[in-house]
Amino acid sequence: MPIINVSVTGKPDAALSAAIAMQVTELTATHLSKDATITAVAISYHDPEHWFAGGKSLAEHGAKTFWLDIKVVDGTNTKLELEAYLKAIFAAFGRLLGEMHEESYAFVHEVPAAAYGYGGKTQEFRFISGRLKAA
């Protein structure tokens, strides 16, 4: 965990996708203390003529943009950690994409542990099981 969805403007590019996935996974581990081995990143590409900001396409703006959407368990990160993460994400996409439109976004969803999980087990189940084993 977590699952991270990234949308960027441009044509599909395997090398860019790999670079995005690596950078996002690394920053998520560094700033949010998420296990990189179970972090999933899905990347989609959008034609800049079909992505609009301020009523004009990104093609008209002559800039690129991104949208990052990540889900994490509520209460596992502080406001300062989230702030540092968002700052690092924006800097990384600036390096990866080049000229970025200011209307680029990152959104961290903090979801209840009982409503989020992987492998058929919720994060709450994993937490409680871990505490019972430690007792």
trRosetta pair geometry for C-beta under 8 A, 3 or more apart (Angstrom, degrees):
i j d omega theta_ij theta_ji phi_ij phi_ji
1 34 6.7 -108 104 -157 68 112
1 35 7.3 61 52 47 64 97
1 38 5.5 2 4 124 46 110
1 39 7.0 -2 113 -94 19 53
1 40 7.9 -28 -115 9 32 92
1 72 7.7 123 148 -120 106 57
1 73 7.7 50 135 -28 147 99
1 116 7.4 94 -139 151 143 106
1 117 7.6 -76 -72 -145 137 30
1 118 5.6 -163 -62 -12 93 126
1 123 7.0 -34 2 -83 172 117
2 28 6.8 -126 39 -171 110 141
2 32 7.9 -22 -3 114 130 147
2 34 5.6 -52 -3 -145 93 154
2 39 6.1 12 46 -127 58 80
2 40 7.5 -114 111 39 41 74
2 70 5.4 67 120 -173 144 92
2 71 5.4 -179 -163 76 112 61
2 72 5.1 -60 -81 -82 141 68
3 40 4.8 -14 -115 69 69 109
3 42 7.4 7 -175 1 93 106
3 70 7.4 173 89 -143 46 56
3 71 5.7 11 54 40 86 107
4 24 5.7 -174 124 152 158 134
4 25 7.9 -156 28 -75 144 62
4 28 6.8 -121 -55 -68 144 151
4 39 6.8 14 -2 179 114 96
4 40 6.8 174 25 91 69 55
4 41 4.7 -17 71 -108 106 72
4 42 7.3 174 89 25 54 65
4 68 6.6 -13 -172 -167 102 93
4 69 7.1 154 -158 80 53 49
4 70 4.6 -10 -108 -99 85 89
5 41 8.0 163 -87 -158 23 51
5 42 5.1 -19 -112 67 69 100
5 44 7.5 1 -173 5 92 105
5 68 7.4 157 85 -155 52 44
5 69 4.6 -11 60 60 99 103
5 70 7.8 -169 26 -72 61 46
6 20 5.9 -168 110 159 163 133
6 24 6.5 -124 -57 -66 141 162
6 41 6.4 7 0 -171 116 96
6 42 7.1 171 27 85 70 48
6 43 4.8 -18 72 -109 103 74
6 44 7.4 170 91 26 54 63
6 66 6.4 -18 -168 -169 91 111
6 67 7.2 159 -154 82 45 54
6 68 5.2 -7 -106 -105 81 75
6 69 7.7 -169 -74 24 39 68
7 43 7.7 156 -88 -161 31 53
7 44 5.0 -20 -108 70 78 94
7 45 7.6 164 -158 -90 63 17
7 46 5.9 30 179 -13 106 118
7 66 6.6 156 84 -158 55 58
7 67 4.5 4 52 51 103 100
8 16 7.7 -119 81 142 158 128
8 20 7.2 -127 -29 -94 143 155
8 43 7.0 -8 9 -166 106 100
8 44 7.8 163 25 85 63 47
8 45 6.0 -28 72 -112 79 65
8 46 7.2 -180 91 26 31 82
8 64 6.8 11 -175 176 92 111
8 65 7.3 180 -146 92 55 45
8 66 4.7 -17 -99 -103 78 88
8 67 8.0 -161 -68 24 43 63
8 93 7.9 -165 -106 -145 114 112
8 97 6.5 -154 -153 -95 124 128
9 45 7.4 78 -158 -163 16 70
9 46 5.4 -53 -105 76 59 85
9 47 7.3 7 -153 143 81 12
9 48 4.2 69 -178 -83 128 84
9 51 5.2 -117 -91 33 113 150
9 58 5.0 -82 -114 91 168 161
9 64 4.9 -161 62 -147 108 72
9 65 5.4 61 -8 43 118 73
9 66 7.6 -117 3 -70 73 52
10 13 6.7 -27 127 -7 122 119
10 16 7.5 -23 98 91 145 169
10 45 5.7 -79 79 -152 65 111
10 46 7.9 51 27 60 41 49
10 48 6.8 33 -63 -39 46 102
10 64 6.4 1 -43 -126 109 118
10 97 7.7 -157 -24 -136 139 98
11 45 6.3 47 179 161 14 150
11 47 7.9 34 -78 -97 62 69
12 17 7.4 3 -165 -43 75 125
12 45 4.6 -153 -73 15 62 149
13 16 3.8 48 94 19 118 114
13 17 6.4 169 87 -17 60 83
13 45 7.5 114 7 -86 74 145
14 17 5.5 -52 -145 36 31 115
14 18 6.4 32 156 -19 64 104
15 18 5.8 -52 -150 35 31 111
15 19 6.5 29 152 -17 63 107
16 19 5.6 -56 -148 39 34 112
16 20 6.1 36 154 -21 68 105
16 96 6.9 113 -154 178 89 103
17 20 5.7 -54 -146 36 30 111
17 21 6.2 28 157 -18 65 108
17 43 4.7 -178 -133 68 95 153
18 21 5.8 -54 -144 38 28 110
18 22 6.2 28 157 -18 64 109
19 22 5.9 -55 -145 38 28 110
19 23 6.1 23 159 -15 65 111
19 96 5.9 166 122 -129 120 112
20 23 6.0 -62 -144 41 26 106
20 24 5.9 20 162 -14 66 114
20 41 7.2 -175 118 159 89 140
20 43 5.7 103 86 -100 140 141
20 93 8.0 39 -122 -102 96 79
20 96 6.1 101 -84 -172 77 159
21 24 6.1 -58 -138 42 24 106
21 25 6.0 24 162 -18 62 112
21 41 4.2 168 -127 79 84 143
21 43 6.7 -97 -59 -32 93 125
22 25 6.0 -60 -146 38 24 110
22 26 6.2 22 157 -17 62 111
23 26 5.8 -58 -147 38 28 111
23 27 6.2 21 159 -14 65 109
23 92 4.8 158 163 -172 132 134
23 96 6.5 -135 22 -62 162 133
24 27 6.0 -56 -142 41 29 106
24 28 6.1 30 157 -21 64 110
24 41 5.5 121 82 -112 132 140
24 68 7.0 -172 -124 -133 128 132
24 89 7.2 45 -117 -123 79 94
24 92 7.4 165 -71 112 59 152
25 28 5.8 -57 -146 37 27 112
25 29 6.4 25 155 -16 63 106
25 36 5.1 84 167 -142 104 94
25 39 4.9 150 -130 92 90 138
25 41 6.2 -98 -56 -31 94 131
26 29 5.9 -58 -150 37 29 109
26 30 6.1 24 156 -16 66 112
26 36 7.0 25 -87 -108 43 132
27 30 5.6 -55 -139 41 32 111
27 31 5.7 -1 173 8 70 115
27 85 6.5 121 154 -145 100 74
27 88 4.9 177 -146 122 123 126
27 89 6.0 153 127 -76 156 69
27 92 6.2 -103 -47 -32 147 153
28 31 6.9 -62 -124 51 19 87
28 32 5.2 -35 -166 40 59 118
28 34 4.8 -37 148 49 98 125
28 36 7.4 136 79 -94 97 73
28 39 5.7 138 89 -133 142 151
28 70 7.0 -171 -111 -137 124 151
28 85 7.3 55 -106 -143 49 120
29 32 7.4 -45 -80 58 8 75
29 33 7.1 33 -168 -128 44 19
29 34 5.7 -99 -90 67 50 66
29 35 7.1 43 -112 -136 97 10
29 36 4.4 -22 -67 -56 138 99
29 39 7.1 -108 -56 -25 90 149
30 88 7.5 -125 85 161 124 172
31 81 5.8 146 168 -171 77 78
31 84 5.1 -163 -141 104 118 102
31 85 3.9 162 120 -83 142 81
31 88 5.8 -171 -46 27 147 146
32 72 6.4 -109 -178 -103 139 153
32 76 7.6 59 -180 114 91 104
32 77 5.2 -41 -138 -91 83 138
32 81 6.0 115 -100 157 55 117
32 82 7.6 54 -95 -87 99 56
32 85 5.5 36 -48 -88 98 143
33 76 7.7 -136 71 157 107 101
33 77 7.5 171 32 -94 97 91
33 81 7.7 -45 -1 -153 97 145
34 39 5.7 93 127 -81 118 115
34 72 6.9 -108 -79 -114 128 111
35 38 4.9 31 95 33 113 97
35 39 6.7 -177 91 -34 55 88
36 39 5.3 -48 -140 14 38 122
38 118 6.8 174 -178 63 118 159
46 50 6.0 -119 176 81 97 101
46 51 5.0 95 119 -53 130 118
47 50 4.6 64 72 16 95 106
47 51 7.3 174 86 -10 47 89
47 59 7.9 -9 156 -48 79 120
48 51 5.7 -60 -135 40 42 105
48 57 6.2 105 145 160 69 99
48 58 3.8 -100 -159 83 94 106
48 59 4.3 130 112 -56 104 75
48 64 7.1 -85 -93 -109 126 59
49 57 5.0 9 -143 -173 39 154
49 58 7.7 -98 -54 53 24 75
49 59 4.6 4 -78 -9 67 142
50 57 7.1 18 -31 -131 15 115
51 57 6.6 93 65 -154 50 72
51 58 4.8 4 82 -7 102 120
51 65 6.3 -157 138 54 139 123
52 55 6.4 3 178 -131 120 11
52 56 6.5 154 -149 76 82 23
52 57 5.5 -55 -93 -92 72 49
52 58 7.4 -133 -91 -27 25 71
53 56 6.7 -33 68 64 62 73
53 58 6.5 64 7 -76 106 77
53 61 6.5 7 56 -45 112 153
53 65 6.8 146 -41 -64 136 158
53 101 5.5 148 36 154 164 148
53 103 3.9 161 -141 61 132 149
54 103 7.0 -166 -21 -31 91 151
56 60 4.3 -105 176 82 106 136
56 61 5.8 125 110 -51 116 87
57 60 4.8 103 58 3 76 98
57 61 7.1 -142 102 0 45 86
58 61 5.2 -53 -145 41 41 114
58 63 6.0 -99 -162 74 86 67
58 64 6.6 65 175 -117 133 28
58 65 5.6 -125 -107 3 138 110
58 101 6.1 -112 -124 -24 95 143
59 62 7.5 30 175 -71 31 42
61 101 5.4 30 136 -94 154 122
62 99 7.1 -20 130 116 79 145
63 99 4.9 -111 -123 131 77 96
63 100 6.0 77 178 -177 109 14
63 101 4.0 131 104 -56 135 80
64 97 4.3 -140 97 170 143 121
64 98 6.3 84 17 65 129 83
64 99 6.4 114 15 82 85 65
64 100 5.6 -53 74 -104 78 60
64 101 6.9 -158 77 -4 26 85
65 97 7.9 164 -40 155 7 162
65 100 6.3 108 -97 -159 48 80
65 101 4.6 -34 -74 44 105 109
65 103 6.3 -20 -123 90 139 74
65 104 4.6 -162 -152 -91 78 86
66 93 5.0 -114 22 -149 148 145
66 97 6.5 -156 -37 -39 114 155
66 100 7.4 -42 5 -135 91 120
66 104 5.1 39 46 -156 68 111
66 105 7.5 -143 100 48 60 53
66 106 7.9 19 108 -68 102 80
67 104 7.3 -143 -68 -163 51 61
67 105 4.9 12 -120 65 74 98
67 106 7.7 171 -161 -82 40 40
67 107 7.7 0 -173 4 84 104
68 89 6.0 -111 42 -178 162 139
68 93 7.8 -138 -34 -58 123 138
68 105 7.1 -158 33 108 64 60
68 106 4.2 -2 61 -118 108 81
68 107 7.0 175 91 26 61 61
69 106 7.9 -166 -67 -155 36 48
69 107 5.1 -2 -113 63 69 103
69 109 7.1 28 -176 -14 82 109
70 106 7.6 5 5 -175 105 90
70 107 7.3 172 28 89 65 55
70 108 5.4 -18 70 -113 100 65
70 109 6.9 -168 93 25 46 76
71 109 4.6 -23 -106 70 71 111
71 111 5.5 3 -165 -1 104 127
71 116 6.5 -161 149 -131 121 135
72 76 5.8 -123 158 57 109 122
72 77 6.4 22 125 -3 153 122
72 108 6.3 -13 17 -170 114 99
72 109 7.2 153 26 80 61 58
72 110 6.0 -29 76 -107 84 62
72 111 7.3 153 76 23 32 80
73 76 4.7 71 76 -20 91 129
73 110 7.2 18 131 -159 20 71
73 111 6.6 -64 -113 70 40 70
73 112 7.7 1 -150 162 73 16
73 113 4.8 41 -150 -87 120 81
73 116 6.0 -163 -90 75 79 137
73 123 4.9 -126 -87 117 137 164
74 110 4.1 93 -101 157 68 99
74 111 6.0 -136 -34 75 92 17
74 112 5.7 -13 13 -86 129 39
74 113 6.9 -109 41 -32 85 74
75 110 7.1 112 -15 -175 47 127
76 110 7.9 -178 27 -137 82 100
77 81 4.4 -123 -169 87 97 132
77 82 5.5 114 127 -54 125 86
77 85 7.7 -10 -173 -14 152 141
77 108 7.8 -66 63 170 145 149
77 110 7.7 -134 43 -100 98 115
78 81 4.7 101 53 5 77 100
78 82 7.1 -141 96 -2 43 86
79 82 5.7 -55 -148 39 33 111
79 83 6.2 37 152 -22 66 106
80 83 5.5 -50 -144 35 32 114
80 84 6.4 32 156 -17 64 105
81 84 5.9 -55 -147 38 30 109
81 85 6.2 34 152 -22 64 107
82 85 5.5 -54 -147 35 31 115
82 86 6.4 29 157 -17 65 105
82 108 5.8 -133 -141 46 110 162
83 86 6.1 -55 -148 36 28 107
83 87 6.4 27 155 -17 63 108
84 87 5.8 -56 -148 38 30 113
84 88 6.2 28 155 -17 65 109
85 88 5.8 -61 -148 39 28 108
85 89 6.2 30 155 -22 66 107
85 108 7.2 71 95 -67 138 141
86 89 5.6 -50 -143 34 31 114
86 90 6.5 29 159 -16 64 104
86 106 5.3 176 -130 79 84 133
86 108 7.4 -100 -67 -20 101 118
87 90 6.1 -58 -152 36 28 107
87 91 6.5 26 153 -16 63 109
88 91 5.7 -56 -147 39 32 112
88 92 6.2 34 154 -22 67 107
89 92 5.8 -56 -147 35 29 112
89 93 6.4 22 158 -13 64 106
89 106 4.9 83 105 -89 149 160
90 93 6.0 -55 -145 39 30 106
90 94 6.4 38 153 -24 62 105
90 104 7.0 133 -126 96 89 121
90 106 6.9 -116 -58 -8 82 129
91 94 5.6 -53 -153 31 31 117
91 95 6.8 27 152 -15 64 103
92 95 5.8 -58 -155 37 33 108
92 96 6.1 24 152 -14 69 113
93 96 5.4 -57 -135 45 36 109
93 97 5.4 4 174 6 74 116
93 100 6.3 81 124 -92 100 150
93 104 6.6 -172 112 163 148 149
94 97 6.9 -62 -120 51 17 87
94 98 7.7 40 -176 -133 49 3
94 100 5.5 -94 -103 1 68 133
97 100 5.6 80 89 -78 123 98
100 104 5.3 -25 174 -30 117 147
101 104 6.0 135 75 -41 72 89
111 115 5.6 -107 164 83 107 108
111 116 4.7 110 100 -47 124 135
112 115 4.5 68 70 15 97 106
112 116 6.8 157 81 -1 49 99
112 124 7.7 -5 153 -48 82 123
113 116 6.3 -79 -135 49 28 96
113 122 6.4 100 151 156 66 103
113 123 4.2 -106 -153 88 83 102
113 124 3.8 119 122 -61 104 81
113 127 6.3 -7 180 -1 151 137
114 122 5.5 21 -145 174 36 155
114 123 7.9 -95 -52 57 24 76
114 124 4.4 2 -77 -5 63 150
115 122 7.2 45 -12 -134 10 120
116 122 6.5 88 67 -150 39 80
116 123 5.4 -3 90 1 88 117
117 120 7.4 -47 118 98 123 13
117 121 5.2 -133 177 100 140 44
117 122 3.9 -124 -44 -115 136 31
117 123 5.2 -160 -89 -29 78 62
117 124 7.9 -81 -66 21 117 67
117 125 7.0 21 -105 33 149 109
117 126 7.2 158 -128 -14 108 114
118 121 7.3 -14 71 55 42 72
121 125 4.7 -117 -173 82 92 135
121 126 5.8 105 131 -53 120 89
122 125 4.6 105 57 2 80 99
122 126 7.1 -142 99 -2 48 85
123 126 5.4 -50 -149 37 39 115
123 127 6.3 43 151 -23 67 102
124 127 5.6 -52 -148 34 32 112
124 128 6.3 27 156 -14 66 106
125 128 6.0 -58 -145 40 28 106
125 129 6.0 28 157 -19 65 111
126 129 5.8 -55 -142 39 26 112
126 130 6.2 29 157 -21 62 109
127 130 5.8 -60 -152 36 27 111
127 131 6.5 24 154 -17 64 107
128 131 5.7 -56 -149 36 33 111
128 132 6.3 32 154 -19 66 106
129 132 5.8 -55 -148 36 30 111
129 133 6.4 30 155 -18 64 106
130 133 5.8 -55 -148 36 31 110
130 134 6.4 29 154 -19 64 109
131 134 5.7 -57 -147 37 32 112
131 135 6.6 39 152 -32 64 103
132 135 5.7 -49 -151 21 33 115
